[in-house]
């Protein structure tokens, strides 16, 4: 793909939508996918769903999107973690396309 990818994990789906909105408004990026981090026993845990938002664009735009998303999410629930990869390797690209939201 040749584009940088920025990933930000947040608590809750509403916070993920807010992160995506803030990131896209702050920079010339697209949202590649939302993903979830849901352990097998998640329904028994007293924690919200952890959702990852993936932004694509130039390295500068992705960094700006992640910064804006983080600022917005910290007003709502909080950020679990974030990371930017400037030029993902081909095997990493394959893994980035996997999404747990379309699976039970």
MDTraj code that builds the backbone (N, CA, C; nanometers):
import mdtraj as md
import numpy as np

residues = "UNK UNK UNK UNK UNK UNK UNK UNK UNK UNK UNK UNK UNK UNK UNK UNK UNK UNK UNK UNK UNK UNK UNK UNK UNK UNK UNK UNK UNK UNK UNK UNK UNK UNK UNK UNK UNK UNK UNK UNK UNK UNK UNK UNK UNK UNK UNK UNK UNK UNK UNK UNK UNK UNK UNK UNK UNK UNK UNK UNK UNK UNK UNK UNK UNK UNK UNK UNK UNK UNK UNK UNK UNK UNK UNK UNK UNK UNK UNK UNK UNK UNK UNK UNK UNK UNK UNK UNK UNK UNK UNK UNK UNK UNK UNK UNK UNK UNK UNK UNK UNK UNK UNK UNK".split()
xyz = np.array([
    [0.0814, -0.1204, 0.0000],
    [0.0000, 0.0000, 0.0000],
    [0.0855, 0.1264, 0.0000],
    [0.1955, 0.1260, 0.0706],
    [0.2834, 0.2405, 0.0720],
    [0.2379, 0.3553, 0.1588],
    [0.1360, 0.3343, 0.2395],
    [0.0880, 0.4395, 0.3281],
    [0.1173, 0.4026, 0.4717],
    [0.1389, 0.5054, 0.5522],
    [0.1576, 0.4834, 0.6950],
    [0.0259, 0.4376, 0.7555],
    [0.0355, 0.3702, 0.8691],
    [-0.0828, 0.3295, 0.9427],
    [-0.0667, 0.3745, 1.0874],
    [-0.1731, 0.4288, 1.1414],
    [-0.1767, 0.4657, 1.2819],
    [-0.2867, 0.3880, 1.3493],
    [-0.2568, 0.3339, 1.4654],
    [-0.3532, 0.2533, 1.5392],
    [-0.3710, 0.3135, 1.6772],
    [-0.4958, 0.3242, 1.7195],
    [-0.5250, 0.3722, 1.8541],
    [-0.6331, 0.2831, 1.9119],
    [-0.6055, 0.2251, 2.0274],
    [-0.7030, 0.1410, 2.0968],
    [-0.7689, 0.2235, 2.2050],
    [-0.9022, 0.2143, 2.2091],
    [-0.9801, 0.2942, 2.3034],
    [-1.0817, 0.2064, 2.3740],
    [-1.1348, 0.2571, 2.4854],
    [-1.2397, 0.1876, 2.5591],
    [-1.3761, 0.2257, 2.5030],
    [-1.4437, 0.1318, 2.4385],
    [-1.5813, 0.1525, 2.3953],
    [-1.5969, 0.1923, 2.2497],
    [-1.7069, 0.1495, 2.1925],
    [-1.7357, 0.1762, 2.0520],
    [-1.7670, 0.3237, 2.0279],
    [-1.8374, 0.3873, 2.1181],
    [-1.8675, 0.5302, 2.1013],
    [-1.7388, 0.6122, 2.0979],
    [-1.6438, 0.5779, 2.1840],
    [-1.5152, 0.6474, 2.1849],
    [-1.4400, 0.6216, 2.0549],
    [-1.4532, 0.5018, 1.9987],
    [-1.3881, 0.4700, 1.8718],
    [-1.4435, 0.5579, 1.7590],
    [-1.5758, 0.5753, 1.7560],
    [-1.6347, 0.6618, 1.6540],
    [-1.5887, 0.8064, 1.6722],
    [-1.5803, 0.8509, 1.7955],
    [-1.5322, 0.9867, 1.8223],
    [-1.3867, 1.0019, 1.7800],
    [-1.3057, 0.8990, 1.8049],
    [-1.1642, 0.9017, 1.7645],
    [-1.1526, 0.9094, 1.6131],
    [-1.2303, 0.8263, 1.5444],
    [-1.2270, 0.8273, 1.3986],
    [-1.2683, 0.9612, 1.3415],
    [-1.3728, 1.0176, 1.3957],
    [-1.4212, 1.1477, 1.3508],
    [-1.3158, 1.2560, 1.3723],
    [-1.2576, 1.2599, 1.4910],
    [-1.1568, 1.3617, 1.5229],
    [-1.0334, 1.3465, 1.4346],
    [-0.9889, 1.2229, 1.4147],
    [-0.8704, 1.1996, 1.3327],
    [-0.8908, 1.2405, 1.1885],
    [-1.0076, 1.2071, 1.1330],
    [-1.0364, 1.2407, 0.9936],
    [-1.0555, 1.3908, 0.9730],
    [-1.1058, 1.4599, 1.0743],
    [-1.1220, 1.6048, 1.0641],
    [-0.9888, 1.6778, 1.0779],
    [-0.8934, 1.6177, 1.1487],
    [-0.7659, 1.6833, 1.1762],
    [-0.6626, 1.6638, 1.0657],
    [-0.6798, 1.5618, 0.9829],
    [-0.5752, 1.5298, 0.8855],
    [-0.6346, 1.4602, 0.7637],
    [-0.5566, 1.4527, 0.6599],
    [-0.5974, 1.3874, 0.5363],
    [-0.5716, 1.2369, 0.5474],
    [-0.6596, 1.1690, 0.6188],
    [-0.6467, 1.0249, 0.6422],
    [-0.7797, 0.9572, 0.6109],
    [-0.7721, 0.8264, 0.5982],
    [-0.8925, 0.7454, 0.5882],
    [-0.8905, 0.6452, 0.7027],
    [-1.0078, 0.6006, 0.7405],
    [-1.0173, 0.4952, 0.8408],
    [-1.0132, 0.3633, 0.7665],
    [-0.9154, 0.2823, 0.7994],
    [-0.9054, 0.1523, 0.7338],
    [-1.0040, 0.0540, 0.7933],
    [-1.0129, 0.0499, 0.9233],
    [-1.1027, -0.0460, 0.9874],
    [-1.1097, -0.0180, 1.1359],
    [-1.2173, -0.0630, 1.1953],
    [-1.2240, -0.0755, 1.3401],
    [-1.1958, -0.2219, 1.3692],
    [-1.1411, -0.2488, 1.4822],
    [-1.1166, -0.3860, 1.5240],
    [-1.1471, -0.3932, 1.6722],
    [-1.1664, -0.5123, 1.7222],
    [-1.1959, -0.5268, 1.8647],
    [-1.0944, -0.6203, 1.9294],
    [-1.0769, -0.5994, 2.0553],
    [-0.9925, -0.6861, 2.1361],
    [-1.0838, -0.7412, 2.2443],
    [-1.1393, -0.8569, 2.2177],
    [-1.2384, -0.9131, 2.3094],
    [-1.1938, -1.0526, 2.3523],
    [-1.1539, -1.0675, 2.4773],
    [-1.1162, -1.2002, 2.5258],
    [-1.2371, -1.2944, 2.5280],
    [-1.2100, -1.4224, 2.5322],
    [-1.3154, -1.5239, 2.5297],
    [-1.4159, -1.5047, 2.6425],
    [-1.3709, -1.4607, 2.7577],
    [-1.4596, -1.4438, 2.8730],
    [-1.5017, -1.2978, 2.8924],
    [-1.5047, -1.2212, 2.7847],
    [-1.5305, -1.0766, 2.7950],
    [-1.6643, -1.0444, 2.8597],
    [-1.7656, -1.1258, 2.8349],
    [-1.8971, -1.0957, 2.8915],
    [-1.8975, -1.1033, 3.0438],
    [-1.8038, -1.1771, 3.1002],
    [-1.7952, -1.1893, 3.2453],
    [-1.7064, -1.0812, 3.3073],
    [-1.6375, -1.0046, 3.2246],
    [-1.5459, -0.9029, 3.2758],
    [-1.6167, -0.7683, 3.2903],
    [-1.5842, -0.6938, 3.3955],
    [-1.6490, -0.5635, 3.4171],
    [-1.5768, -0.4509, 3.3438],
    [-1.5388, -0.4738, 3.2168],
    [-1.4683, -0.3712, 3.1403],
    [-1.5397, -0.3517, 3.0069],
    [-1.5275, -0.2326, 2.9485],
    [-1.5890, -0.2103, 2.8182],
    [-1.5075, -0.2766, 2.7075],
    [-1.5685, -0.2896, 2.5939],
    [-1.5027, -0.3422, 2.4759],
    [-1.3853, -0.2513, 2.4392],
    [-1.2723, -0.3102, 2.4037],
    [-1.1579, -0.2335, 2.3555],
    [-1.1633, -0.2363, 2.2037],
    [-1.1627, -0.1172, 2.1430],
    [-1.1745, -0.1047, 1.9981],
    [-1.0516, -0.0332, 1.9437],
    [-0.9980, -0.0863, 1.8324],
    [-0.8858, -0.0233, 1.7654],
    [-0.9357, 0.0475, 1.6400],
    [-0.8913, 0.1717, 1.6232],
    [-0.9189, 0.2488, 1.5030],
    [-0.7884, 0.2561, 1.4247],
    [-0.7943, 0.2257, 1.2944],
    [-0.6752, 0.2278, 1.2099],
    [-0.6896, 0.3381, 1.1057],
    [-0.5951, 0.4316, 1.1069],
    [-0.5924, 0.5410, 1.0099],
    [-0.4852, 0.5134, 0.9052],
    [-0.5099, 0.5561, 0.7813],
    [-0.4127, 0.5454, 0.6729],
    [-0.3911, 0.6815, 0.6091],
    [-0.2655, 0.7084, 0.5725],
    [-0.2295, 0.8323, 0.5045],
    [-0.0796, 0.8508, 0.5081],
    [-0.0357, 0.9723, 0.4829],
    [0.1074, 1.0022, 0.4941],
    [0.1471, 0.9942, 0.6408],
    [0.2742, 0.9788, 0.6666],
    [0.3202, 0.9677, 0.8057],
    [0.2819, 1.0926, 0.8856],
    [0.2936, 1.2103, 0.8251],
    [0.2596, 1.3338, 0.8962],
    [0.1101, 1.3400, 0.9273],
    [0.0284, 1.3027, 0.8286],
    [-0.1171, 1.3051, 0.8501],
    [-0.1612, 1.2011, 0.9524],
    [-0.1017, 1.0839, 0.9469],
    [-0.1378, 0.9784, 1.0427],
    [-0.1013, 1.0214, 1.1849],
    [0.0150, 1.0795, 1.2021],
    [0.0545, 1.1273, 1.3354],
    [-0.0421, 1.2345, 1.3858],
    [-0.0826, 1.3253, 1.2973],
    [-0.1779, 1.4305, 1.3368],
    [-0.3137, 1.3697, 1.3719],
    [-0.3565, 1.2698, 1.2963],
    [-0.4848, 1.2039, 1.3242],
    [-0.4817, 1.1333, 1.4589],
    [-0.3737, 1.0629, 1.4867],
    [-0.3612, 0.9922, 1.6151],
    [-0.3618, 1.0918, 1.7305],
    [-0.2921, 1.2029, 1.7142],
    [-0.2884, 1.3048, 1.8202],
    [-0.4278, 1.3613, 1.8462],
    [-0.5005, 1.3932, 1.7393],
    [-0.6362, 1.4474, 1.7558],
    [-0.7306, 1.3430, 1.8149],
    [-0.7183, 1.2196, 1.7692],
    [-0.8029, 1.1123, 1.8218],
    [-0.7767, 1.0907, 1.9703],
    [-0.6499, 1.0911, 2.0083],
    [-0.6148, 1.0716, 2.1495],
    [-0.6730, 1.1831, 2.2368],
    [-0.6601, 1.3045, 2.1904],
    [-0.7140, 1.4173, 2.2671],
    [-0.8645, 1.4017, 2.2880],
    [-0.9346, 1.3662, 2.1810],
    [-1.0805, 1.3529, 2.1903],
    [-1.1212, 1.2364, 2.2799],
    [-1.0564, 1.1228, 2.2645],
    [-1.0925, 1.0041, 2.3426],
    [-1.0651, 1.0250, 2.4910],
    [-0.9604, 1.0970, 2.5234],
    [-0.9311, 1.1223, 2.6650],
    [-1.0383, 1.2073, 2.7315],
    [-1.1217, 1.2723, 2.6523],
    [-1.2359, 1.3466, 2.7068],
    [-1.3547, 1.2537, 2.7334],
    [-1.3492, 1.1320, 2.6784],
    [-1.4633, 1.0404, 2.6874],
    [-1.4318, 0.9231, 2.7808],
    [-1.3437, 0.8336, 2.7373],
    [-1.3162, 0.7128, 2.8160],
    [-1.1688, 0.6912, 2.8442],
    [-1.0856, 0.7106, 2.7456],
    [-0.9423, 0.6919, 2.7631],
    [-0.8818, 0.6025, 2.6557],
    [-0.7525, 0.6189, 2.6376],
    [-0.6760, 0.5453, 2.5373],
    [-0.6049, 0.4287, 2.6048],
    [-0.6121, 0.3126, 2.5426],
    [-0.5392, 0.1956, 2.5918],
    [-0.3953, 0.2045, 2.5451],
    [-0.3772, 0.2197, 2.4132],
    [-0.2436, 0.2321, 2.3550],
    [-0.2554, 0.2910, 2.2158],
    [-0.1425, 0.3344, 2.1603],
    [-0.1397, 0.3887, 2.0246],
    [-0.0040, 0.3579, 1.9640],
    [-0.0021, 0.3523, 1.8303],
    [0.1241, 0.3254, 1.7618],
    [0.1104, 0.3660, 1.6157],
    [0.2212, 0.4133, 1.5578],
    [0.2259, 0.4508, 1.4167],
    [0.3363, 0.3706, 1.3502],
    [0.3055, 0.3140, 1.2325],
    [0.4052, 0.2442, 1.1515],
    [0.4173, 0.3222, 1.0213],
    [0.5364, 0.3736, 0.9939],
    [0.5570, 0.4593, 0.8772],
    [0.5402, 0.3848, 0.7451],
    [0.5905, 0.2644, 0.7367],
    [0.5857, 0.1881, 0.6121],
    [0.5728, 0.0404, 0.6465],
    [0.4502, -0.0072, 0.6688],
    [0.4315, -0.1454, 0.7119],
    [0.4881, -0.2469, 0.6129],
    [0.5501, -0.3485, 0.6661],
    [0.6046, -0.4588, 0.5877],
    [0.4893, -0.5419, 0.5311],
    [0.5113, -0.6141, 0.4246],
    [0.4044, -0.6872, 0.3551],
    [0.3281, -0.7828, 0.4471],
    [0.3964, -0.8582, 0.5308],
    [0.3260, -0.9493, 0.6218],
    [0.2473, -0.8733, 0.7278],
    [0.2980, -0.7594, 0.7696],
    [0.2237, -0.6753, 0.8638],
    [0.0959, -0.6248, 0.7978],
    [0.1045, -0.5896, 0.6700],
    [-0.0142, -0.5452, 0.5955],
    [-0.1246, -0.6508, 0.6000],
    [-0.0884, -0.7765, 0.5847],
    [-0.1870, -0.8848, 0.5889],
    [-0.2585, -0.8877, 0.7238],
    [-0.1818, -0.8733, 0.8299],
    [-0.2400, -0.8779, 0.9640],
    [-0.3278, -0.7551, 0.9909],
    [-0.2924, -0.6427, 0.9335],
    [-0.3708, -0.5207, 0.9540],
    [-0.5108, -0.5307, 0.8942],
    [-0.5295, -0.6175, 0.7970],
    [-0.6611, -0.6331, 0.7331],
    [-0.7550, -0.7227, 0.8143],
    [-0.7047, -0.7901, 0.9139],
    [-0.7887, -0.8767, 0.9960],
    [-0.8716, -0.7901, 1.0906],
    [-0.9998, -0.8227, 1.1019],
    [-1.0883, -0.7485, 1.1913],
    [-1.1741, -0.8445, 1.2708],
    [-1.1746, -0.8291, 1.4007],
    [-1.2568, -0.9127, 1.4883],
    [-1.4016, -0.8676, 1.4946],
    [-1.4350, -0.7531, 1.4406],
    [-1.5718, -0.7039, 1.4471],
    [-1.6657, -0.7802, 1.3546],
    [-1.6108, -0.8465, 1.2552],
    [-1.6982, -0.9216, 1.1652],
    [-1.7049, -1.0697, 1.2019],
    [-1.6589, -1.1025, 1.3223],
    [-1.6608, -1.2414, 1.3703],
    [-1.7344, -1.2464, 1.5036],
    [-1.7905, -1.3600, 1.5358],
    [-1.8564, -1.3793, 1.6655],
    [-1.7581, -1.4266, 1.7687],
])
top = md.Topology()
chain = top.add_chain()
for i, resn in enumerate(residues, 1):
    res = top.add_residue(resn, chain, resSeq=i)
    for name in ("N", "CA", "C"):
        top.add_atom(name, md.element.get_by_symbol(name[0]), res)
traj = md.Trajectory(xyz[None], top)
